Every structure is written in structure tokens, then in C-alpha cells.
Amino acid sequence: MQGARNQLLLGKSVVFDDNCLHLHQRDELRAVAEKSDAKSVLIYLDIPDKVLKERKEKNKITKERHDVPSAWLKEDEKVFERPTATERPIIYTPDTDLEGWFKKIDEIF
């Protein structure tokens, strides 16, 4: 978080790639952006469990990505606070029209 804050204070753009399971974590990030006079956007990747499991199984073979232990995923799922409309998330699902999705992001910036 401090690294993101420092970069924003230097006037640089930041992509904060974290799971931010709790609303208070996302609120803190928004506050950092606001204090730095930066715009912020929450991108929520809403991927169905079935798709996640398929990708995890495929990754066991291809090893394209770091393997996240299933126990961690189950624990995260228990505590995850889904973004609400008040957070104005830009939601991505496997069925999302990417052209329209990117336009939404461009409109913010």
C-alpha cells in the first residue's frame, strides 16, 4: 500500500493488483487515491467457480501460472466481501464484451 501511495504522490499511475477481500481494504485504497488527487477504479473479475476450477486443473498441466493452494481459495471465498454498487466496480465476467468494457474504463480516465 505504501508503495502505491508513494508512486501516486510522485504523480505516477498505479495498478494495484491484489485481492482486496474486504471493503475496508478497498476503502483505504480509494482514500489513498483521493489524497493524491488521483482517479481510482475498481475492476472486479467475477469468474464462476466452475471456470476457476477448470483453469486450476489446466494449470496443473501447463504450469503457466503460480499455483494457489485450494485451501487458500476456500478461505478467501469465506471472507470475501463482494463489491457493492456504491463502489462502482467495473465488472468483468467470461462473457463480457471487451470492447465495451474497455470503453467504460476509458470514460473514467
Secondary structure as the mmCIF struct_conf table of DSSP 4:
data_model
#
loop_
_struct_conf.conf_type_id
_struct_conf.id
_struct_conf.beg_label_comp_id
_struct_conf.beg_label_asym_id
_struct_conf.beg_label_seq_id
_struct_conf.end_label_comp_id
_struct_conf.end_label_asym_id
_struct_conf.end_label_seq_id
HELX_RH_AL_P HELX_RH_AL_P1 GLN A 2 LEU A 9
TURN_TY1_P TURN_TY1_P1 LEU A 10 GLY A 11
BEND BEND1 HIS A 22 HIS A 22
HELX_RH_AL_P HELX_RH_AL_P2 LEU A 23 LYS A 35
TURN_TY1_P TURN_TY1_P2 SER A 36 ASP A 37
STRN STRN1 ILE A 43 LEU A 45
HELX_RH_AL_P HELX_RH_AL_P3 ASP A 49 THR A 62
BEND BEND2 ARG A 65 ARG A 65
HELX_LH_PP_P HELX_LH_PP_P1 HIS A 66 PRO A 69
HELX_RH_AL_P HELX_RH_AL_P4 SER A 70 VAL A 79
HELX_LH_PP_P HELX_LH_PP_P2 ARG A 82 THR A 84
HELX_RH_3T_P HELX_RH_3T_P1 ALA A 85 GLU A 87
STRN STRN2 ILE A 90 TYR A 92
TURN_TY1_P TURN_TY1_P3 PRO A 94 ASP A 95
HELX_RH_AL_P HELX_RH_AL_P5 LEU A 98 ILE A 108
#
